[in-house]
Amino acid sequence: MKPAHRWLLGAAVAAGFLGGLAACQDTQRRERVATCRRALPAIAPQPGIRLLRAAPGSAADTVRVDYVEGTRQHWLTCRFDAGTTLLALGTEGRSLSGPALYMLKRFYLDTPDAEAGDPVER
């Protein structure tokens, strides 16, 4: 194989790898945002909650959800491991304790109710 062909083959392999990596990261980002957004009904169960925004947060491996309750704007932040495992959840006034986070994940986020109650932006 000529050196020019090797270079082209190497470039094609690298481009394919980077494209696959980007697609994987996009899927991971969407899963993180959905998980954090789906926690909102359990954290703020009052009627009339309106989702404003759910997107990656300012710190690495975080997602921020902004919402309105009545006339006041609030937020919650979710922190994840390198994948999509929720490690911590906090609001402007408090953080969920370890046992509360476990209960949220085990008995709500891992159920069909969380998906059904997803306040996805419309």
Backbone as CSV, one residue per row, in Angstrom:
resi,resn,N_x,N_y,N_z,CA_x,CA_y,CA_z,C_x,C_y,C_z
1,MET,0.854,-1.183,0.000,0.000,0.000,0.000,0.892,1.235,0.000
2,LYS,0.562,2.182,-0.845,1.345,3.408,-0.957,1.159,4.263,0.290
3,PRO,2.147,5.082,0.652,2.029,5.952,1.835,0.813,6.876,1.768
4,ALA,0.465,7.364,0.592,-0.694,8.255,0.469,-1.980,7.505,0.788
5,HIS,-2.068,6.252,0.365,-3.254,5.449,0.647,-3.355,5.136,2.138
6,ARG,-2.209,4.864,2.765,-2.204,4.611,4.215,-2.704,5.837,4.970
7,TRP,-2.254,6.996,4.532,-2.684,8.230,5.203,-4.192,8.410,5.063
8,LEU,-4.720,8.191,3.851,-6.163,8.322,3.630,-6.939,7.299,4.446
9,LEU,-6.448,6.068,4.504,-7.114,5.041,5.296,-7.092,5.411,6.778
10,GLY,-5.947,5.888,7.257,-5.827,6.318,8.657,-6.767,7.483,8.962
11,ALA,-6.875,8.426,8.048,-7.763,9.568,8.246,-9.221,9.121,8.275
12,ALA,-9.586,8.181,7.401,-10.963,7.679,7.371,-11.301,6.938,8.662
13,VAL,-10.377,6.130,9.158,-10.597,5.407,10.416,-10.741,6.395,11.571
14,ALA,-9.882,7.398,11.623,-9.959,8.402,12.690,-11.270,9.182,12.621
15,ALA,-11.700,9.545,11.436,-12.957,10.283,11.283,-14.136,9.423,11.724
16,GLY,-14.125,8.155,11.376,-15.189,7.254,11.810,-15.217,7.101,13.315
17,PHE,-14.048,6.975,13.925,-13.968,6.852,15.383,-14.493,8.113,16.068
18,LEU,-14.064,9.261,15.596,-14.510,10.518,16.197,-16.002,10.740,15.996
19,GLY,-16.516,10.355,14.845,-17.955,10.467,14.599,-18.749,9.577,15.537
20,GLY,-18.286,8.358,15.746,-18.943,7.448,16.683,-18.879,7.962,18.103
21,LEU,-17.746,8.514,18.489,-17.586,9.083,19.829,-18.536,10.254,20.037
22,ALA,-18.679,11.108,19.059,-19.584,12.255,19.165,-21.029,11.789,19.297
23,ALA,-21.415,10.776,18.537,-22.783,10.248,18.623,-23.041,9.656,19.996
24,CYS,-22.059,8.961,20.551,-22.193,8.364,21.878,-22.349,9.455,22.937
25,GLN,-21.552,10.505,22.831,-21.637,11.598,23.795,-22.967,12.320,23.695
26,ASP,-23.522,12.449,22.488,-24.812,13.099,22.316,-25.920,12.263,22.965
27,THR,-25.857,10.956,22.811,-26.827,10.067,23.446,-26.716,10.168,24.961
28,GLN,-25.499,10.181,25.461,-25.271,10.306,26.902,-25.826,11.638,27.422
29,ARG,-25.601,12.711,26.695,-26.108,14.017,27.096,-27.626,14.017,27.156
30,ARG,-28.276,13.448,26.148,-29.743,13.379,26.129,-30.281,12.548,27.289
31,GLU,-29.633,11.432,27.598,-30.074,10.592,28.711,-29.926,11.329,30.046
32,ARG,-28.836,12.053,30.213,-28.628,12.817,31.450,-29.694,13.889,31.612
33,VAL,-29.959,14.625,30.545,-30.961,15.698,30.593,-32.330,15.107,30.911
34,ALA,-32.685,13.989,30.272,-33.981,13.360,30.528,-34.092,12.887,31.972
35,THR,-33.047,12.301,32.516,-33.071,11.829,33.904,-33.290,12.985,34.865
36,CYS,-32.566,14.054,34.693,-32.692,15.203,35.595,-34.070,15.844,35.457
37,ARG,-34.536,15.986,34.230,-35.854,16.575,33.981,-36.955,15.720,34.606
38,ARG,-36.816,14.404,34.514,-37.823,13.499,35.061,-37.852,13.504,36.583
39,ALA,-36.803,13.977,37.213,-36.788,14.074,38.678,-37.639,15.241,39.164
40,LEU,-37.910,16.204,38.316,-38.625,17.422,38.714,-39.967,17.152,39.398
41,PRO,-40.852,16.296,38.867,-42.133,16.077,39.552,-41.982,15.512,40.965
42,ALA,-40.913,14.772,41.223,-40.689,14.232,42.566,-40.102,15.286,43.500
43,ILE,-39.332,16.202,42.969,-38.690,17.245,43.781,-39.651,18.399,44.030
44,ALA,-40.436,18.750,43.039,-41.403,19.852,43.145,-42.774,19.339,42.713
45,PRO,-43.462,18.586,43.586,-44.706,17.926,43.178,-45.948,18.819,43.126
46,GLN,-45.823,20.093,43.403,-46.989,20.986,43.395,-47.549,21.118,41.980
47,PRO,-48.861,21.265,41.862,-49.431,21.507,40.535,-49.009,22.884,40.021
48,GLY,-48.972,23.019,38.732,-48.645,24.319,38.144,-47.163,24.544,37.933
49,ILE,-46.337,23.515,38.073,-44.904,23.653,37.797,-44.737,23.709,36.283
50,ARG,-43.945,24.666,35.837,-43.715,24.814,34.396,-42.223,24.739,34.116
51,LEU,-41.838,23.816,33.259,-40.452,23.631,32.867,-40.025,24.757,31.938
52,LEU,-38.902,25.377,32.253,-38.363,26.434,31.384,-37.258,25.909,30.480
53,ARG,-36.328,25.149,31.087,-35.159,24.702,30.332,-34.537,23.517,31.036
54,ALA,-34.023,22.582,30.272,-33.245,21.460,30.797,-32.084,21.252,29.839
55,ALA,-30.853,21.423,30.340,-29.681,21.361,29.472,-28.445,21.065,30.317
56,PRO,-27.342,20.712,29.659,-26.110,20.501,30.409,-25.786,21.724,31.270
57,GLY,-25.274,21.455,32.481,-24.952,22.532,33.415,-23.607,23.165,33.125
58,SER,-23.232,24.104,33.975,-21.978,24.829,33.767,-20.762,24.008,34.185
59,ALA,-20.915,23.083,35.121,-19.809,22.226,35.542,-19.842,20.918,34.752
60,ALA,-18.706,20.289,34.656,-18.628,19.019,33.940,-19.551,17.988,34.587
61,ASP,-20.151,17.161,33.773,-21.014,16.064,34.236,-22.226,16.527,35.033
62,THR,-22.754,17.711,34.736,-23.954,18.202,35.407,-25.027,18.582,34.395
63,VAL,-26.261,18.594,34.888,-27.414,19.055,34.110,-28.181,20.017,35.003
64,ARG,-28.669,21.106,34.420,-29.463,22.085,35.163,-30.858,22.139,34.557
65,VAL,-31.854,22.120,35.447,-33.257,22.234,35.045,-33.801,23.509,35.675
66,ASP,-34.283,24.420,34.861,-34.915,25.651,35.338,-36.420,25.494,35.199
67,TYR,-37.156,25.910,36.235,-38.609,25.787,36.213,-39.239,26.916,37.005
68,VAL,-40.545,27.108,36.777,-41.301,28.148,37.466,-42.362,27.466,38.315
69,GLU,-42.457,27.912,39.550,-43.513,27.479,40.460,-44.243,28.739,40.899
70,GLY,-45.499,28.875,40.475,-46.220,30.126,40.728,-45.589,31.230,39.914
71,THR,-45.046,32.229,40.600,-44.379,33.328,39.904,-42.865,33.321,40.122
72,ARG,-42.369,32.333,40.873,-40.942,32.277,41.200,-40.211,31.258,40.348
73,GLN,-39.050,31.652,39.879,-38.207,30.741,39.103,-37.293,29.973,40.054
74,HIS,-37.133,28.673,39.791,-36.279,27.802,40.597,-35.401,26.971,39.670
75,TRP,-34.480,26.230,40.266,-33.628,25.349,39.486,-33.252,24.126,40.309
76,LEU,-32.877,23.081,39.602,-32.255,21.929,40.235,-31.086,21.512,39.367
77,THR,-30.087,20.939,40.011,-28.886,20.503,39.315,-28.639,19.040,39.632
78,CYS,-28.338,18.275,38.615,-28.018,16.865,38.771,-26.550,16.667,38.396
79,ARG,-25.857,15.863,39.195,-24.456,15.527,38.891,-24.386,14.041,38.578
80,PHE,-23.643,13.709,37.527,-23.542,12.334,37.042,-22.100,11.853,37.105
81,ASP,-21.937,10.516,37.083,-20.600,9.956,36.950,-20.169,10.152,35.492
82,ALA,-19.148,9.462,35.070,-18.687,9.610,33.685,-19.718,9.104,32.681
83,GLY,-20.687,8.330,33.151,-21.749,7.830,32.285,-23.051,8.545,32.562
84,THR,-24.095,7.764,32.826,-25.417,8.347,33.037,-25.979,8.023,34.420
85,THR,-25.122,7.631,35.340,-25.565,7.332,36.705,-25.655,8.618,37.515
86,LEU,-26.837,8.879,38.054,-27.070,10.075,38.864,-26.362,9.918,40.205
87,LEU,-25.480,10.863,40.528,-24.719,10.820,41.773,-25.230,11.797,42.821
88,ALA,-25.778,12.917,42.387,-26.237,13.941,43.328,-27.288,14.805,42.660
89,LEU,-28.169,15.354,43.491,-29.205,16.249,43.009,-29.377,17.343,44.047
90,GLY,-29.369,18.572,43.593,-29.536,19.695,44.507,-30.434,20.760,43.921
91,THR,-31.045,21.528,44.797,-31.840,22.682,44.392,-31.148,23.909,44.949
92,GLU,-31.755,25.074,44.765,-31.091,26.291,45.246,-30.939,26.309,46.762
93,GLY,-31.750,25.564,47.478,-31.680,25.614,48.937,-31.130,24.386,49.616
94,ARG,-31.073,23.250,48.901,-30.649,22.032,49.578,-30.187,20.984,48.572
95,SER,-29.507,19.978,49.107,-29.112,18.819,48.314,-29.811,17.595,48.870
96,LEU,-30.162,16.669,48.012,-30.770,15.426,48.476,-29.717,14.609,49.226
97,SER,-30.119,14.033,50.327,-29.222,13.153,51.080,-29.032,11.855,50.297
98,GLY,-28.052,11.083,50.677,-27.801,9.803,50.032,-29.023,8.890,50.043
99,PRO,-29.666,8.695,51.221,-30.858,7.840,51.241,-32.006,8.395,50.387
100,ALA,-32.207,9.691,50.391,-33.274,10.287,49.585,-32.982,10.108,48.097
101,LEU,-31.725,10.256,47.703,-31.345,10.060,46.310,-31.566,8.597,45.907
102,TYR,-31.195,7.686,46.783,-31.420,6.263,46.511,-32.910,5.984,46.300
103,MET,-33.736,6.503,47.182,-35.182,6.288,47.075,-35.723,6.881,45.777
104,LEU,-35.259,8.074,45.422,-35.694,8.711,44.178,-35.355,7.832,42.981
105,LYS,-34.125,7.351,42.944,-33.692,6.533,41.811,-34.404,5.182,41.792
106,ARG,-34.466,4.532,42.912,-34.990,3.155,42.987,-36.508,3.095,42.808
107,PHE,-37.213,4.008,43.431,-38.666,3.910,43.454,-39.389,4.920,42.566
108,TYR,-38.640,5.771,41.867,-39.307,6.693,40.944,-38.609,6.727,39.585
109,LEU,-37.357,7.140,39.540,-36.698,7.316,38.250,-36.586,6.023,37.456
110,ASP,-36.510,4.887,38.133,-36.396,3.603,37.449,-37.749,2.966,37.162
111,THR,-38.821,3.766,37.162,-40.163,3.220,36.916,-40.788,3.888,35.695
112,PRO,-41.819,3.269,35.131,-42.534,3.895,34.008,-43.215,5.210,34.409
113,ASP,-43.509,5.392,35.699,-44.144,6.639,36.149,-43.279,7.857,35.858
114,ALA,-41.968,7.705,35.980,-41.063,8.829,35.714,-41.129,9.246,34.256
115,GLU,-41.160,8.269,33.376,-41.256,8.598,31.960,-42.611,9.220,31.639
116,ALA,-43.660,8.680,32.223,-45.010,9.219,31.975,-45.157,10.639,32.516
117,GLY,-44.496,10.938,33.621,-44.599,12.258,34.229,-43.544,13.241,33.775
118,ASP,-42.774,12.868,32.757,-41.694,13.722,32.251,-42.257,15.066,31.804
119,PRO,-41.792,16.162,32.409,-42.290,17.488,32.005,-41.553,18.037,30.789
120,VAL,-41.319,17.180,29.808,-40.559,17.554,28.620,-41.078,18.876,28.056
121,GLU,-40.144,19.682,27.574,-40.486,20.987,27.017,-41.368,20.791,25.776
122,ARG,-42.405,21.527,25.707,-43.302,21.422,24.555,-43.371,22.749,23.843
